[in-house]
Amino acid sequence: MRRSLQVVEAGEAGSRRHRLVWRAAMMATGLALVLCAVWVARALARGGLAPQDQATVVGLLVAVLGAVPGLIALRRRAEVDLTVATDRLALHVKNAESGQWQRLLGQDRMPIDIGFAFRAAGSRTATPPDTPAGRLSQVADDFSATRPRRLVITGEPGSGKTVLAVKLLLALLNGREPDDPVPVRLSLAGWDTTQPFTHWLAERLVQDYDRDPRIARELVADHRIVPVLDGLDEMDSTQTPLGASRSRAALRALDAYQDGTEGAPFVLTCRSALYDTLTDAGYDALDTARIDLEPVTPAQAITFLESRRRGRPERWQTILDTLRTCENSMLARALSTPWRLTLTAVVFADSGDPADLLAHSAPGEVDAYLLERYLPAAARMHPTRPEQYTAEETARWLGVLARHLAAGPSGPGTDLVLHRLWPVGGRRRVRIVERTLALFVLLPTVFFGFLGVWEYAQLDKRFMPLGLIAFGVAVLAVLLRATRRHTPTPRLTGLPRKGTAARRRMSRHRWRVGMTTGVAAALLAFLVFWPDHLFLFTFVISPLTALALTCEFGLLLGIAAGLSAKQPDDVAVDAADPRNPLRDEVTAGLTSAISYGLALALPLMTLPLLPPPDWQHMGIAGHELRFSFVENPALAVACMIIIVRTPAARRYLALLLCTRSHLPWRLGAFLSWARDAGMLRTSGIAYQFRHRELQEWLARRL
C-alpha cells in the first residue's frame, strides 16, 4: 500500500496545473501567429515583403507547425486506471487531513481516547460488531465490522464528533489495501439537496481535490469513495421548519444511496438533539448504525493532560491529583468534553498555573476563565506567524465580528462572509463611502469621454450633440448602478472545471452572451461605417474597409462580452479560500475593463493601415491620426466597466475604510491567520468560529 501511494501529483493529467501549462502554450502560440499576421499586414501596406522577411515568415510557420504535435501530446487525456487514480486520491486526502487533525487537537497529535456506544438509529439499523471496542483508537475496526458500513456519529456540542470522524478517516487510509475505497471528508453545509447526491459528490472531488471530472464520476459510480459527511446540524438555521429543512432532504438522499443490493457506505456527524428530532419524525436513513459519544472520564482527562505537559510539568500536579481523588468534583464536570480539555491544554501549554482552575466554583466560571486566555495562547502557538497580531487586537477584532453575528436579522448567525460584513461599518456610512469611491472613478470617465466626443466632433460637427447625449446616458446608467442599496454579490466569471455539467452550462451561457453582443456591435458598426450615408455622419469609406471594421468590432466586442459574462444562477460557485470571491471579482473587473477597452481600441488602431483614399474621404491624412482617437474612448469605457463590474469589492473597500478603528485593514488576511491558529474554521466561502461557545463568549465580551 505504501509503495502504491508514492505517486507524484505535480503535473498530473487533468489537474489544474496540467491544464494551465497547456493553455499557456496555446496562448503563446496564438499570440505569435497574431503578431506575425499584424507585422505582415503592415509590411504589405508599405509595399511588400523583402526576401529576408519572406524567409522569416516561412520559418515562423514551420516552427508553429512543428509545435502542433507537441501541443496535442500535452493535451493528452487523463489516465483511466481507476486503481492508480484511487491511490492518488488517497494520498491527497491523507496529506490534507493530517494537517486538519493537528489543528483540531490544538497543534498536537495526541487525542483523547473518547468512548462511544452503539444505539438504535431509527426504524431499521445496521448490524453492529459482535463485540464493539467503543473507543476512538479502534473506531476503524468497529466501522469495518458494521454491516452495511453506514454510520452516524452523534454527540453533544464539543463532544468530539469531528475528531472521531477524522480519526476514522485517517485510520482507514493507514490500513487501506489497493482495492479499498477512499474515505473523503466533505462539509454538508454547502450541499444544495436539489442536486443528486452522487453528482454533488463527484463535483466535490473535482473542486476540493482537483480530480479529473471523468475520473471523479467513475470513482463515485464504482463506489471507490466512502463519503465522510460532517455537519448535518449545520445545514439549516434554527428557524427552518423540519419538513422544509435540507437536513431532512439529506437523510432521504443518503437512505437512497445504494451499492448493488445493499446501502452504500457513508459516515455522518450530527448533534444528538437534532438527530433525535429527525428520527422521531421519521426522517432517517435505513440500515444505519448510530454511535453516541460519551463524556470524558476523569481517567481519560488525566491521561490527556499528562501527555500535554511541557515545561515545568509539576504545574499540573494539583489538578491531576484533584481529578484522581474527586471524580465527581466541579473540575471533573467542567473538563468532561474534549473541547474544554483542549482549551485547558492550549491555555497552559507554556505558561500559567493550571491550579488556578480550582479557584472557581462552577463549570461556567471555568469556561469563562479558559476562554479569556485561549486567544492569546492560540496566537502564541500559531504554526508560522505567532507574533503577527497582538492578543488585544485579536480579541477586539474577533469580538466585533462575533457581535455582528449575534445581531443578525433572523437570529444569531455563524458565517463570516467577507462581502456580507459591510453592515459592521454602519449601513449609511458604508454606502456613502462606497458612492464616493464610485465618483472618484467616474470623474476620469467623464474627462476621457468628453475628450473622445470632442476629438471625433472634429471630423463631423454633428457628432458633438448626439455624442454628448449618448455619453451622458451611459454615465447616468453607471451612476444609478453604483448607488443601488442592495448587498452586492461578487461577480465571478471563472469557468468550472472541464467536463462538469456546470462547465457546459457556463460555456453555453458565454456563447449566447458573446454572440448577442457581437451581432449588436456589428450592426452598430455597420450604421457608422457603411457607405451611402446610412448614418448621420460623413465617415464614408470603401465597402471593403467598412466590412472589415464591422466584422472587427463585432468579433472583438463579442469575445470581450463572452469572456467577462457572469456565471448564471444554475452554475455552482466554488471557492477553496473564503477570500477568493472578492479576488475573483477584482480580477474579473480588470479583465473586463481591459477586454472592452482593447475591443474598442484595436479596430481604431487599424485605421492607419487603410489605403490613402479612405482617409481622404474622412478628411484627414493617415499619418495625422492622433493617439487620443484611440486612447480616450478606450479609457472611458474601461473606467465605466470597472465601476459596473466591482460592486462587492468596492463596498468591501468602503467597509475597510469605515472600520479602521475596530477592524484590521487586511481583514481577509487576519481571518486566514486566525483560522490557521485554530480560532476559526472554514466552511465553503465562510469563516466560522471554532466552537459556538467561543463565538458567544466573544459576543458578550466588551
N, C-alpha and C positions, 0 to 999 in steps of 0.2 A: 504493500500500500504506500509506504513512504517513498519508494522509488517512483511509483506511478504519478505521485504528486509533484515530482521535480520537473515541472513544465514551465518554460519561460513564457510569461504573459505578454511581454512587450512585443508590439507589432503583430499580435495575433490576428489572423484573417477575420475580418468582420468587426474588429474592435474600432473604437473611435480613433485611436492613433493610426491604425491602418488606413481608415477612410480619409483622415486628414492628409496623410502623405500622398495618397492617390489624387486627391483634389488639388493639392498644391502643385503636383506635377502637371496635371491637366491645365490649371490656370497659367502656369509658366509657359507651357507650350502654346496655349491660345493667345497669350499676350505677345509672344514672339511673332506669331502669324499676323496679328493685328498691326503691330509696329512695322513689320515688313510691308504689309499692304499699304499703310499710310505713306511710308517712305517711297514706295514705287509710284503711288499716285502723284505725289508731289514732284518726283523726278520726271514723270511723263508730262505733267503740266508745264515744266520748264523746257521741254524739248526732247525728252527721251533719255534712255539709259546708256551710259558709257559701257564699253566692253567689259571693263573690270567690275562694274556694277552688275552686269548681267551674270557674270560668274559668281558673284556674291549671292545673288538671288537663287541661282540654281543650287549652290552649296547649302543654303539655308533650307530649301525644300527637301533636299536629300537627307539632311540631318533630322528634319521633322519626321519624314517617312521612316527613318531608322529608329526613331523614338517610339513609334506606334506599337511595335511588338512588345517593347518593354512596359509600356503603359497597360497593354492588355494583360500581360503576365502579372503586373502589380495589382490589377483589379480581379484577382482570382477569387473564386467563391470560398467561403469558409468550409472547414473540414466537416464531413458528415459522420465521422466516427463518434457515436454518442458516448462511448466509454471514455475516450480522450476528453471530450467536451465535459463530461460529468466530473472527471478528475480535476480539470482546470477550474471548474466552478467550486469544487470542494476546497481547493487551495485558496481561492479568492475569499470565500466565506470564512474560512478559518482565520486568515490574516485579519479580516475586518472585525470579527467577533472577539478575537483575542484582545485587541485594544479596548473594545467596549467592556469586556469583562473586568479589566483593570480599573477603568473609570467607575464602574458600578461598585467596586469594593474600596473606593477611596484611594486610588493609586496603589493598590496592593493586589496580591493574588490568592490570599488565604481566605476562603469563605467560611461562614458559619454552617456547620453541617445540620441544617434545619430538618425537622421531621415533617412527614405528611401522612395522611391516612386516606385510603380509598373509601368513597362513599357513593351512594346512589346518585346517578346523574340525570334521572328522568324516568320516562316510562319504560325504556329498554336500554340496558347498559352493556358495555363491552365486558368480556371476561377478564378479570384482573389476574395477576400472578397467583399461584397457589400459596406461596409464602413471600409476600412482598417485603422488601427491605425497608421501605418507608423512610429513606434518608436521601439527602441531596447528593451525597457521594456515590450512591448506587441508583440514581434515578434512571439512568440509561438502561440498566438491567430490568427494572420494573416496566419501563416503556416497551422494551423489546419482547417481554413475555406477555404483554397485553394483547388480546385478540378481539377484534381488529385493533390496530395500533392507532387509536383515536383517543386523545387525552385532553381534558380541560383542567387547567391549574387555577384554583380559586384560593382566595385568602383575603384578610383584612388589609387596609391601607398600610404600606410599609412592611408587609409580612415577607417580602422577598419573591414575589411571583416572577418578575423579570429575571432575577438572579437564577432562579431554578430553571427557567426556560433556556437561558444562555448556557448554563452548566450542562443541561441535557443536550443541547446542540453541539457543544464542543466535545462532549463525551462520545456522541455518535460519530463525529468526524474522526476522533482519535482511533476508534475501533472499527472504522469503516473498511469493508472489503471492496475490491474493484467494481463489483456489480451492485453494491448497495446504493440506495438513493441518497441524495444530499439534503440535509436539513437546512432550510433557508429562513431566517427570521425576517418578518415583514410587519410593519405597523398597519393595523386595521383602520386607523383614523382617516387615511386617505383613500379608502376604497368606496367608490360610488357603486352601491349594491345593485343598481340597474344594469351594470356591466356583468356578464357571466364571470364566475369566479376563476375559471381556467384562463379566460382571456386576460383578466387582471393579473393573475399570477405570472403569465408569460411576459406581460408588459413590464412588471416589476423586475423580472430577471434582466430584461433589456435595459431599463432605465437605471436600476440600482446596482447591477453587477456587470453591465456592459457586455451582455451576451448578444451574439448574432440573433436577430429575430427568428429566423428559420429554425435555428438550433434550439432557441428558447421554447418555441412551440412544440418541437419534437420531444424535448426533455419533459415538458408538462404532460403531453399526450402519452408518453411512455411511462409515466409515473416514476420518474427518476428524481422527483423533488418531494420532500416532506415539508410542507409549509408550517412554520412556527409563527403563529399569528398572535401578536402582542397587543393587548389593549382593547378587548371587546367593550369595556366600560368607557372608553374614550371616544366612541363613535357618535354619541349623542349628548346633547345638553340635558340638564336635569328637568327642563321644561318640555322636552319632547314626549308626546304620548307613546306609550309602549307599543300600541298597534301600528304606529307610523314610524317606528324607530328603525335605524339602519342595523342596530344590533339584532333585532328580530329577523330582518331580512338576511343578515349574515349567517345566523344559525340555520335558517331554512336552506340557504345555498350550501352550507357545509354538510347538512344532512343528505343532500342530493349528490355530494362529491363521491364518485363511485370508481372502483377499480375492479373490473370484472363483476363477480357476484358478491363482493364484499365492499364495505365502505372504505374509501381511500384513506391512508394515514394523514393525520394532522395533529398539531399541538396548539392549544388556545389558552390564553390567560384572561382572567376576568375577576373583578371584585366579587366576593361571596354574595353580598346583598343583591346586586343586580342579577347575578346568575340564578339565585333563588327565585327572584321575581319572574324571570323569563321562564324558568322551568315550571313554576306554579301555574303560569298562564298557558302552558302547553307549547311554548316555543323552545324546543330543544333539538339537538342533533341525536338521532338514534344511534345505538351501538357505540356509545362513547363512554369511556371511563372518566371519573372525576376524582381528583385528589384535592384535599383541603390542607393548607399549610397550618402547622401547629405553632403555638407561641414558643419562643426561645426559652429553654430551661436555664436555671442558674448555672448548671454544669457546663452547658454549651457556651453561655456568656463568658464564663471563666476561661474556657479553652480558647475562645476567640481573642479575648483581651490579652491573655498571656502571649499569644502569637504576635500581637501587635506592639509589645513593649519594646521601645527603643530609647536608648539614652536614659540613664538612671531608672532602671526597671523597678527599683524599690518604691518609686512614686505610686505604683499601682497596688501595693500590698494591702493597704487599708480596705479598699473597696472589694478586692478579691476575697479577703477574709470575711467581709460582711456578706457577700454572696454565698460563701460556703456555709456560714453559720446561721444565716437568717434567710431561708429560701422564700418566705412569704413577706419579706420586707418591702418597704416602699421602693427601694433601689432596685430590687429584683423585678417588681412590676413595671418600673419605668424603663428598664433595659430588656424588655421581653420581645422586642421586634428587631430584626436586622437593621432597619433604618436608624433606630436610636443607638444601637451598638456601633454602627458605622460612624454616626455623629460623634460619639464618645471617643472612638479611636482616632478620628481626624483631629478633633479639638485638642486632645492631649498627646498628639504624636510626638512633638518636640519640645513642649514647654507646658507649664501649669501643673497643678496638683489635682489628680482625679478625686482625692478625698473631699474636695470642695462639694461634690455631688451630695455628700451625706448631710450637708447643712440645710437641705431642702426637705420639706415635709410632705410634698405631693408630687406625683409624676408630672403634672403640668408645670410646676416650678422647675423641674429638671429639664423639661423640653425647652423652656424659655432660656435657661442658663446655657444649654448646649447650642441652641440656635444663635444666641448672641455672639458666641465665639466661633461658630462654624465658618462664616465667610472669611475672616482673617486667616484661619488655619488652612482652609482650602486654597486660598490665594498663595500662601507660603509653599504649598505642596504642588503648585502648578508645574506640569512636566517640562515646560520650556521657558516660560516667562513669568517667574514668581513675583518679580518686582514691577510688573507692567503698570499696575494700579494700586493705590493705597487701600487699606481696609475701609477707611472712612468713605472714600469715593465709591468703592464697590457697594457698600451697604446703602449709601444715599441714592445712587442711581438705580439699583435694583428695587429699592423701596418706592421710588417714583413710579416705576413700571408696575409693581405689584398693586399699588393703589389705583392705578389706571385700570387694571383688570378687575379689581373689586368694584369699581364704579360703572361696570358695563351696563348698557341699557336693558339687557334681558337677564341680569344677574351676573355674578362673578364669572369671569372667563378664564381661559387657560393659555390662549395662544397669543404670542407676541410676534405679530407680522409687521415687518418694517414699514410698509407703505400704508398700514392702517393705524399707526401710532400717532398720527398728526394731531388728534384732539388733546394729547398731553400738553402741547404748547398753547392751548386756548384756541377754540374754534375760530372766533372772529379775528384774533391776532394772526394766526397762521394764514388765513385766507387773504388778509390784507398784504402780508409779506409776499405771499405767492403771486398775487396780482402785480405787485411792484416788480418782482423778478421778471414776469412776463413783459411788462412795459419796457424794462431795460433791454430786452431782446427785440422788442417791437420797434424801438427808436431807430436802430440801424436798418431795420426792414423798410421803414418809411423813407429813410435817407437814400438807400440804394435803389429802392423802387422809383422814387421821383426822378433820380438821375437817369434811370433806364428809360422812363417815359420821355424825358426831355431829349435824350440822345436820339431816339427814334423819331421824335417830332421834327428833328432837323431834316429828315428825309421827306416827311409829309406833315404839314402843319395841322391837318385834320386829325392826326393821331393823338394830339395833346388832350382834347376834352374827353374823348372816348377812353383813352388810356388811363387818365386820372380817375374816371368813373369806375372802370373795371378794377383798377388797383385799390381804390377806396373801398369797394365792396369786399374785396379779398381781405383787406386789413380788418374791416369790421367783423367779418365772419371769424377770423382768427381771434380777435379780441373777445367776442362772445364765447368762443370755445374755451378760452383761457380763464374765464371768470365764472364758470359753472360751479355750483355749490356741492355737487355730489363728491363722494370719495373715489378718486381715480384708482383704477387698477392698472398695474404695469402692462404695457402693450408689448407682448412677446411676439417675435417674428421667426424664432428659430424653428427648424424642422425637427419633428420627432425622428427617431431612428428609422433607417431604411428598412422596408419590409413590413412595418406595422400598419394596421388599419388607420391609425391616426396620421401616419406619414402620407398614405394615399389620399385621405380626405384633405389634408393640408395642401398637397400638390395640386389636387383638382381645384381647390379654392384659389390658389395663386394663379393658376392658368386662367380661371374666369376673370379675376381682377385684372391681370395683365392684358388679356385680350380686349376687355371692355375699355380700359383706359387707353390702350394703343389705338383702337379704332377711333375713339373720340378725339384723341390728339391728332391722328392723321386727318380726320375731317376738318378740324380747326386749321391745321397747316394748309390743307387744300384751299380753304377760303382765303387764307392770307397770301399764299404764294402763286396760286394758279393764274394763268394769263386771262386776258379778256375782261379784266376789271370786275371779277366776281365779288371782290371785296371793295371797300371804300377807298383804299389807298392805292398809290401808284407803284407798289413793289412788284413791277411786272418783269418777269424773267422768262427764259425759254421754257417750253413744256418739259424737256428732259430734265433741266435743273429743278423745276418745280416738283416733278415726280420724285426726284432723288431726295429733296428736302422733306417732302411729305412723308415718304417712307421712313426717312431717318428719324424724324420727330416721333412718328407713331411707334416705331420699333423701340427706340431708346426709352421713351416715357412708359411704354407697356412693360418693358423689362424692369424699370425702376419701381413701378407700381406693384408688379408681381413679387419682386424680391422683398419689398417692405410691407406686404399685406399682413395684417394682423391675423392671429390664429382664430378660426371660427369657434363657436361655443362648443361644438362636439369634438374638439381636439383637446386631449388632456395636456395640461402643463405640468411638467416635472422639473424639480429643481433639487440638485444634490446639496446645495448650500442655500440657506434662507436668504442670503444676500444676492443670489443670482437674479431673481426677478427684476430688481431695480437696476442691477448692472446690465442685464439684457435690454431693458428699456432704453437706457442711455446709449448703448451700442446700436440698437435698432434706430433710435432717433438720429444719431450722427450718420449712420449708414444711409438712411432715407434722405437726409439733407444732402449728402454728397451725391447720392444716386440721382435725385431730381435735379440738383444743380448741374451735374455733368450731362444729364439728358437734355437740358436746355442749352448748355454751353457748347457741346460738341457740334451740333448742326450749325450753330453760328460761327464756330471756328473753322468750318469747312468753306465758308464764303470766299476766302482768298483763293481757293482752288477753282472757282468758277471762271469760265472764259471771259475775257475783257468785255465783249458786247453785253453780257448780262449786267456788268457793273455800270456800263454806260446808261442802260435803261433805268438803273436805280439812281443815277445822278451822282455817282461817286466813283473814284478810281479805286481799284483793288488794294493798292499799296497804302491808301489813306484810311483803311478800316482801323478804327481805334479799339484798343483792348476793352474799353469801357462798354462797347456794344455787347460784349460777352459777359464781362465781369459783373456789371450792375444788376441785370435781371437774374443771373445765377445766384448772386449773394442774397438778393431779396427773397427769392424762392427758398433758399436754404434756411434763412432765418425763420421764415414762416413755418417751414416743416419742423424745425426744432421746437417751436412753441407748441405746435399741434401734437407732436409725437412723444413728448416727455412730460405729461401732466403729473404722473405719480412721482417721478424723480424731482420735479420742481417743487411739489408740495412737501416731499421729504426734506429737501434742502431748506424750505421755509421752516419746517419743524426744527431742524438743527439750529437755525439762526434764532428762533424764538426760545430755545431751551438751553442756551449757552450756560446759564447759571445752575441748572439742575440736571443736565444730561451731557454725556461726553460728545465732543464734536464728531468723532468716529464711532458712532453708536453701533453700527454693524460689527466693527472690529472688536468692540468691547463685549458684545453679546457672544461672539465667537470665542473670545478668550474665556468668558465665564462658563461656556459650555465645556471647553477643554479642562477647566478647573473642577468640573463636577457640580457646579452650582445650577446649571441649566442643562437641558437636553433638547433635541430637535425632533420634530415630527413634520415631515414634508417641508413646507416653506415657513414653518412657525418654530420659534423658540418657546420652550415651556420650562417652568421651574422644575428642578429635580424632584421635588416632592411637594404635594399640596400643603403640608404643614409649613414648609419654608415660605411658600408664597403668602399664606395667610398671616404668618408672623411678620413678614416684611411689610405687609399692607397695614398692620396695626402699629408698626413702629414709626415714631415721629422723629 
